[in-house]
Each structure stands twice: as C-alpha cells, then as structure tokens.
C-alpha cells in the first residue's frame, strides 16, 4: 500500500466513525449502537477483501480493468452501454488516476455501504415515534431492533467493491429521501441517477412500488395523487426502453418473458460454484421460498453456507413473527412510504425468484430488498403492539 492508500483509508475510518455526528437527532444510545455497527461493518469489509482475493469475484474485475485501461476505452464501454461499463467508469479515477489499491477501493465502498446503514437507522427513528415499544419487540427472547441490523449478509455485500454496495446505498437513501422530499430532493436525484446507471430495473421497481404507495395513501388529496402519479409515470416511461434494453428483453409478450426467465434460470443454476439450484420445475411459492430463505442447513457446502443458513433461519422466524402480527391491518393503516416498501419487496421478490437459480447470486440480489422487508415487518409488529395497548 502507498502513502496515499494509508492516508485515504485513515480518512475513511475517521469519517465513517464520525458520520453519526453529522446528524443532531441521534441519542447517546443511538450513537453507541451505530459505533457497534461501524466496527462490525468494517470488520466484514476486511473479511470481504480477503475472501474475494482468495476466491475471485467481480470486485477484482471492476477495480483492476480500469486501472490498466485508458479513459477513452472506459468511455467507449459506457457510450455503447456494455455490461458493467458504469462500474469501470465509476472506479476509473480512484483506481487509475490515484492508483489506489484494491483494499482501499473496498474500504471506500464500505464507507458508502455504512452510510446506507446510517440512513436506515434514521428511517427507524423518523417512522417509529414510540422508542419504548420499538425496543420492546423481541424474537425468541432477543431484542429485534437494532440487532436485526447486524445480519451479516446485509453487511457483506454492502462492504466491498460492486454494484450491490451501490444499490444497497441507493435503495435505502431513496426511502430516506421520500420521508422529506423537499429537504432531500438533491440526494434523491443523485441516488436515482446512480441506480439507473447500475441497475435500471431496480429503479423501475422503486418508481412503480412507491408510485402505487402514493396512490394508495389515504392521507393525500385527489389532485396530489394525480400529480404524484403523473410524475412517477413520466419517470417510468423515461427509463422503460433503457430497462428493457439492459435486461435484453425483446418485447413484453408472455412467450418472450417465459423464454427469458427459463434461459436465465438455466444459466444461473449451473453448479460450477457449488450453489446452483435448478428451480425451473419449482412452483412459484417454492421459488419464492428458495429466493428468500435458502441456503438453509440442508444446502450447506461450506462455512459461508453455514453462516447464510443461520441468517436465513432468523429471517424465516422473523417472517412467521410478522405474519402473526396482522400485517394486512398494518399495511392498511400505514403511510405511503411503508406501503411502498412492502410493494417494492414483493415486486422484487416475485421477479427475481422467477429468474435466479443460484443460491450465491440470490444472497446478493435479495440484499437490496431485505431492508424494506425489515422496516415493514417491524412496523407491523409495532402497530400490533400499539393496537393491543389501546393507543389507537
């Protein structure tokens, strides 16, 4: 590592540790938990670095290719919308111009991922006004919040170079901005532009889901609903062709979609990584279960699978807990943001469960949907507690 690497890593760690101080509404207890999140997140970032170095992965390609390329080469890929071209463009300056190491690159991405956790924590603070009820929620005798934020998979894929860290930040920042759109409109524009550049179909999911959430919100007047829906429609239409081109769909005919999903499942269920699962013959409920909760203990083929199985078991128990707390009533009484979260989670889960057939890829892809599920799930439990206390 060069002197510049050491200097930037030091800045990253100092900035990350002090991010909480940029927000005046964090209590002393909040800051203690955020400090724990910081050390946990960056410990996993270091693990991510050595794991990818030992086993290979897209992160190395995203960092090393622009290091040896010219800017014209990188721009040619962007201009021709080649796969992952934005990642090469995004990494060109730190990797090529500054000649930073792969380790430093991972730490920079980890900082962005940790910013996502800061925003996620703030969303909890802004949505859940009764802190005592929120912190009283327990699963098998263990406090749910904020311990649920320490799920390793949430941190692993948001702590290193890759689209997953960027999307994790974008999705959470998008939800955070919607809480106070006028105040956070510039950040909203930034994360929308970033997400469109990386995975435009996720941007489309966000626009569709939260557009529907606005439409279903009983607190908005008719003209406000019409205005908001028009804005979301314009946004969706603007990026629709780009999305279709990016995911390589020729049309939206049923036969074309079926052929596309079958091909994707077949390609992604190859067993070369040891985690391939042929889901082509699975019924839809089993495909969804596989996407959300596997690998489980019967899928174990290594240490990573053991850790993933433990986390998936926690998510499965959490889901059962949420279902027992009348989530439909919570959805009906929730605001547009929480409605949008559930719709976004369901839309993403249904779509990705149809086209993925590799458990390793599933672990990565579901990472951008799980925060929305956790937020809505805890809201359902929280709302049920308030109903039972007679405060509603």
ABEGO torsion letter per residue (X at the ends): XBAAAAAAAAAAAAAAAAAAAABAABBAAAAAAAAAAAAAAAAAAAAAAAAAAAAEEAAAAAAAAAAABBAAAAAAAAAAGBBGAAAAAAAAAAAAAAGBBAAAAAAAAAAAAAAAAAAAAAAAAAABABAAAAAABBBGGBBAOAAAAABAAAAAAAABBEAAAAAAAAAAAAAAAAABAAAAAAAAAAAAAAAAAABAAAAAAAAAAAAAAAAABAABBAAAAAAAAAAAAAAAAAAAAAAAAAAGBABABAAAAAAAAAAAAAAAABAAAGABBBAAABBAAAAAAAAAAOBBAAABAEAAAAAAAAAAAAAAAAAAAAAAAGAAAAAAABBAAAAAAAAAAAAAAAAAAAABABAAAAAAAAAAAAAAAAAAAAAAAAAAAAAAAGAX
